[in-house]
Amino acid sequence: MGTHGSLTKAGKVRSLTPKIDPLPKPPTNPKKRNRANFKKRIIQGRRPGQFRGRF
C-alpha cells in the first residue's frame, strides 16, 4: 500500500506553515442569517455534518 507523502513529515507540516490572520467580516444581520439557514436546511435539504451523501 503506497503513501501520498513521507511518514517523516507526519504531524509537522501544520506547525511549519505561517499563521495568517483572518480578514475581518462585518456582522451579519440576524434576519439575513436566519433566511440563509432556512434556505440551506429546508429548501436545499442539507444535513449537518461534513459528509453530505445520500442515505
C-alpha positions as CSV (number, residue, x, y, z in Angstrom):
1,M,0.0,0.0,0.0
2,G,1.5,3.3,-1.1
3,T,1.5,6.6,0.8
4,H,0.9,10.0,-0.5
5,G,3.9,11.5,1.4
6,S,6.7,10.6,3.6
7,L,5.8,9.5,7.1
8,T,8.7,11.6,8.5
9,K,6.6,14.7,7.9
10,A,3.5,13.4,9.7
11,G,2.1,15.9,12.1
12,K,4.9,18.5,11.4
13,V,3.6,20.4,8.4
14,R,0.9,22.4,10.2
15,S,3.3,23.8,12.6
16,L,5.6,24.9,9.8
17,T,3.0,26.8,7.8
18,P,2.9,30.6,8.6
19,K,-0.1,31.8,10.5
20,I,-2.3,34.2,8.5
21,D,-4.9,36.2,10.4
22,P,-8.4,36.0,9.0
23,L,-9.9,39.0,7.3
24,P,-12.4,40.9,9.4
25,K,-16.0,40.2,8.5
26,P,-18.9,42.6,9.1
27,P,-21.5,41.2,11.5
28,T,-24.4,39.6,9.6
29,N,-28.0,40.8,10.0
30,P,-29.9,38.2,12.0
31,K,-32.8,38.3,9.5
32,K,-30.4,37.5,6.6
33,R,-28.6,34.8,8.6
34,N,-31.9,33.1,9.5
35,R,-33.1,33.3,5.9
36,A,-29.8,31.8,4.7
37,N,-30.0,29.0,7.2
38,F,-33.6,28.3,6.2
39,K,-32.6,28.1,2.5
40,K,-29.7,25.8,3.3
41,R,-31.5,23.4,5.6
42,I,-35.1,23.3,4.4
43,I,-35.1,24.3,0.7
44,Q,-31.8,22.6,-0.3
45,G,-32.2,19.8,2.2
46,R,-28.7,19.9,3.5
47,R,-28.0,17.9,6.6
48,P,-25.4,18.9,9.3
49,G,-22.0,17.3,9.2
50,Q,-19.1,17.0,6.8
51,F,-20.4,14.1,4.7
52,R,-23.3,15.2,2.5
53,G,-24.0,11.9,0.8
54,R,-27.5,10.4,0.4
55,F,-28.6,7.6,2.7
